[in-house]
Amino acid sequence: MKKALGAALLIGGLILLFFGWNEYDSFASDVSEAFTGSPTDNAVWYLTGGGVAAVAGLVLLLSGKKK
């Protein structure tokens, strides 16, 4: 059960990172960065959420019981 949840979090996190990177590299993000100095909120949330989910998934996958 723990490994399945870890794998799901890792895959979901990687997907969020992919979408976040695409959003960060978009024209809207470039315009937002030109005026405000930071990328769009969506890009930041996707990248942050994806990073947290991917790390949590890795921790769950690697913290299995040793036999």
C-alpha positions in Angstrom: 0.0 0.0 0.0 2.8 2.4 0.9 4.7 1.7 -2.3 1.6 2.2 -4.4 0.9 5.6 -2.8 4.6 6.5 -3.2 4.5 5.6 -6.9 1.3 7.5 -7.5 2.7 10.6 -5.7 6.0 10.4 -7.7 4.2 10.1 -11.0 1.7 12.8 -10.2 4.5 15.1 -9.0 6.5 14.5 -12.2 3.4 15.3 -14.3 2.8 18.5 -12.3 6.5 19.5 -12.8 6.1 19.0 -16.5 3.0 21.2 -16.6 4.6 23.8 -14.4 7.7 23.9 -16.6 5.5 24.4 -19.7 3.6 27.1 -17.9 6.8 28.8 -16.7 8.1 28.8 -20.3 4.8 30.2 -21.7 4.3 33.7 -23.3 1.9 34.7 -20.5 4.5 33.9 -17.9 7.1 35.9 -19.8 4.7 38.9 -19.9 3.9 38.5 -16.2 7.6 38.3 -15.4 8.4 41.4 -17.4 5.8 43.5 -15.4 5.9 42.0 -12.0 9.3 40.3 -11.8 7.9 36.9 -11.2 6.2 34.2 -13.3 2.5 33.5 -13.2 1.0 32.1 -10.1 0.0 28.9 -11.9 3.6 28.2 -12.8 4.7 28.7 -9.3 2.0 26.5 -7.8 2.5 23.7 -10.4 6.3 23.7 -9.8 6.0 23.8 -6.0 3.2 21.2 -5.8 5.0 18.9 -8.2 8.3 19.2 -6.3 6.7 18.4 -3.0 4.7 15.5 -4.4 7.7 14.0 -6.2 9.9 14.2 -3.1 7.1 12.7 -0.9 6.6 9.9 -3.4 10.4 9.2 -3.4 10.5 9.1 0.4 7.6 6.7 0.5 9.1 4.5 -2.1 12.6 4.4 -0.5 11.3 4.0 3.1 10.1 0.4 2.6 10.8 -2.3 5.2 14.1 -4.1 4.7 13.9 -7.9 4.8 
